Each structure stands twice: as structure tokens, then as C-alpha cells.
Amino acid sequence: MSLYKNNKIRLIFQISRQLVLYPINLLCSFLPSSSKIWVFGHVHGYTDNSKILFEYMQENHPEITTIWLTQEDEVVDNLHCQRFYYKYSFKGIYYSLFARKFIYATGSTDISALVPKYGRESYQLWHGWPIKKLGLMSPETYPSANNAIRSIVSRLLVYRFNQYKIIFCHDKITQEILSKAFSIPTEKCVITGWPRFDRNRVSSLQSNSCLSEKKLILFAPTWHSDDSTQKNIDELTGATFSSFLQSNNYQLVIKLHPLERGIKCISSPNVRFLKESETIESHLRSSAIFISDFSSLLVDASINKDVYLFGKKLEEYKLNRGINEQYLTIYNNYFNFNANQLISAINNNKCIHFPVSLKDDTCLNIIELIKRT
């Protein structure tokens, strides 16, 4: 199991990291910086809103030096653009120190820990879609029920998110959720639309499942701190669902969350596990059906394909992590707990839809706002 999944260890690491690095970040604040250098990163790799905005800027804004800092050194060799650097390489450290604008997607670990404390501007694009409760609203955030510890965690979380000049939101729903989750004034949560749900991008990802010999079912579960993912996979690779796949000429493609470790991945003629290096976008495009438990990809997929909910521990997840009230009815009415229920739902086309309004010019809106601040 990844240590990052343990919220107690995660909290200790985050506090220790801030205390150790504070003097360094403070001293580095005296270094000059350039508003013509924008740095991007994502703790889970080259993906999501950050990737889309980064590529848009490289194509349309040559006057800005756009840099992507990677989490691992070996990843750089697989990226064709010369503006990808490992965050602790010489150039990675240089851009961390001398850039003015930093665009995050999850939190401080997206980019280097060496980013100066003052005289720099940080922006939060966010990642995924907030089906699950976040931040102050989620029981999972707090490693203990002790009031003193809960207070420390809350203050730390609010402090970190108030460092962002702008938190970009897709619509009023995401604005409301992020504002409450991190105790941020709504005026700081600006609705621009997210590149992930830009109309032009979505149209480029229209399904081409007819090109496959077999119809593809993509299963992409969220990560869990217990054995839920393994149990879900065991159910979908068991005899009942395997027989359904073979009888209907389906192939099940499984993409694990980047934080999942120690999962038994046994492929078969009708089941294939994607490698960690394989991006999910092409398989999302080619699949006919998308299945997940709580992944935000449910929203992406429901735009143009059949989507089904499947998992083992709905009530436990609602209690320990939480689901935002906007989506509780969907989960209460359409969640499938075993292979037979899921097969019945697929055969009877009892798919679900997560409503999302597509936006225009999301990258342009975001860039103009960053330039003005």
C-alpha cells in the first residue's frame, strides 16, 4: 500500500515539509522572477486540465516560456517537447526559483518544493470533478477525531489554499463545492470553465469504438486505502462477468488509479490491464461502456457513452469519504454491488448521466485572467 494513502502519515509529512522548507522558501523570495515564465506540473503525471492548458499555451502563446516539471527523471525521455524537465534537475530548480507564475492541479507537490514563498503567483486549476467530498467537508481529511488535531488540519488546509490567487471553477456547482471544501471566498473561485470540459476538446474525443474488433468496456476505479479495488477487480474478472464478456464479444480494459499499489493484475483474452504509462484518454475514446465506483471520469464519460456505477462498499464510502449532495440520488438509485446486478443494468440499458455543461474558450479565459493578475 502506498504510504501516501495513510492520512496520518500524509499529514505528518506535509507539516514537516513546510517547517523544514520555510526558511529556504523565504530566502529564495528575494530572487528576481519573470512574469514571462509559467510553470506547470501534476503529481499524477502529464494529464488533466494542466496538460490541456499547457499544450494550448505552447501552440498559441510563444511569447510565454511554458515549462512542465515532471515528478520522475526517467519520464522526461518519453516527452518530445524540450520544455519538460525533472523538477529537481538543474533546469527544473532554475525555473522553480525564477518563474513568476505557477499553475497547479492538486497541490504543492505538483511542482517543486523549492518555489519561493513570496513574490510569486500561484493558481489552482483543480483536477477531475468533485463527485466526492473534499477538504474540510470530507471525514477522510482528518486523521483523528480529536478536536485539536482537526483544528490543526483545517487551519493547514485553509492556509494552503488561500495562497492561490485564483481557484478556477467550471460552473456554479464546482464553485460552491470548492469554496466550501477549502473555506475560500466565492469571489476567489472564478468560473472560467475547465479545459477538460471545453466543447472543442470533448468533440475531439468522440467515441470511435466501432474501430475495435471487440466492444470495449473501460473500468477505472478510484483509489482506496483498503482492499476495495482488489475486490471489485476480482468480481469483474470472475466467472460470471467473464462469461458475459465472452458471450457479448466485449473486452474489459482496466485502468488503475496512479496511487493504487499491490493489485493482482491477471489478464485474459477478455481482460486487459493498462500499464501505468498508458494514458486513459485514448481508451476512453474507444470504449463503448465506462464503469467506475467514484472516479471523476464518470462525468467525462457520461457526455457521450453509457456509464454504470459498480463497487462493493457504497455506504462505507459515503461515511468515510463522503459524496457531495448533488450526486447522492444517482448513487442511491443506480449503484451496482455485484456482477449480476451490473450485467442486468447493462442488458437493460440502465445507465446513468452526470450533468455537465460544456464551455467555450476555457483556455483563453484562464490565460487572460492570469495575465491580468
TANORFEN-V246172 format. One record per backbone hydrogen bond with DSSP energy under -0.5 kcal/mol. CO is the residue of the C=O (numbers start at 0). NH is the residue of the N-H. Records with the same first field share a line. If there is no record, write none. Layout:
CO = NH + NH
//
This chain:
1 = 4
2 = 5
4 = 6
5 = 9
6 = 10
7 = 11
8 = 12
9 = 13
10 = 14
11 = 15
12 = 16
13 = 17
14 = 18
15 = 19
16 = 20
17 = 21
18 = 22
20 = 24
21 = 25
22 = 26
23 = 27
24 = 28 + 116
25 = 28
26 = 29
27 = 30
33 = 36 + 99
35 = 37 + 64
36 = 99 + 100
37 = 66
38 = 102
39 = 68
41 = 44
44 = 46
46 = 50
47 = 51
48 = 52
49 = 53
50 = 54
51 = 55
52 = 56
53 = 57
54 = 58
55 = 59
56 = 60
60 = 63
63 = 65
64 = 37 + 66
66 = 39 + 68
67 = 69 + 84
69 = 86
71 = 74 + 75
72 = 75
73 = 76
74 = 77
75 = 78
77 = 79
80 = 83
82 = 67 + 84
84 = 69
85 = 88
88 = 92
89 = 93
90 = 94
91 = 95
92 = 96
93 = 97
94 = 98
95 = 115
97 = 33
99 = 120
100 = 38
101 = 103 + 122
102 = 40
103 = 124
106 = 109
107 = 110
109 = 41
111 = 114
120 = 101
121 = 164 + 165
122 = 103 + 124
123 = 167
128 = 130
130 = 323
133 = 136
134 = 137
137 = 140
138 = 141
140 = 142
145 = 149
146 = 150
147 = 151
148 = 152
149 = 153
150 = 154
151 = 155
152 = 156
153 = 157
154 = 158
155 = 159
156 = 160
157 = 161
159 = 162
160 = 163
162 = 121
165 = 123 + 167
166 = 189
168 = 191 + 192
170 = 174
171 = 175
172 = 176
173 = 177
174 = 178
175 = 179
176 = 180
177 = 181
178 = 183
179 = 182
180 = 135
184 = 187 + 188
185 = 188
187 = 166 + 189
189 = 168 + 191
193 = 196
194 = 197
196 = 358
197 = 201
198 = 202
199 = 203
200 = 204
201 = 204
202 = 205
207 = 210
208 = 211
214 = 250
215 = 217 + 287 + 288
216 = 218 + 252
217 = 219 + 290
218 = 254
226 = 230
227 = 231
228 = 232
229 = 233
230 = 234
231 = 235
232 = 236
234 = 237 + 240
237 = 241
238 = 242
239 = 243
240 = 244
241 = 245
242 = 246
243 = 247
244 = 249
245 = 248
248 = 214
250 = 216 + 252
251 = 271
252 = 218
253 = 255 + 273
256 = 259
262 = 264
263 = 265
264 = 266
267 = 270
269 = 251
270 = 267
271 = 253
274 = 277
279 = 283
280 = 284
281 = 285
282 = 286
284 = 207
287 = 305
288 = 217
289 = 307
290 = 219
291 = 309
294 = 297
295 = 298 + 299
296 = 300
297 = 301
299 = 302
300 = 303 + 304
305 = 289
306 = 351
307 = 291
308 = 335
312 = 316
313 = 317
314 = 318
315 = 319
316 = 320 + 321
321 = 132
323 = 326
324 = 327
326 = 330
327 = 331
328 = 332
329 = 333
330 = 334
333 = 308
335 = 310
337 = 341
338 = 342
339 = 343
340 = 344
341 = 345
342 = 346
343 = 347
344 = 349
345 = 348
348 = 350
351 = 306
352 = 354
355 = 357
358 = 198
360 = 364
361 = 365
362 = 366
363 = 367
364 = 368
365 = 369
366 = 370
367 = 371
368 = 372
369 = 372
//
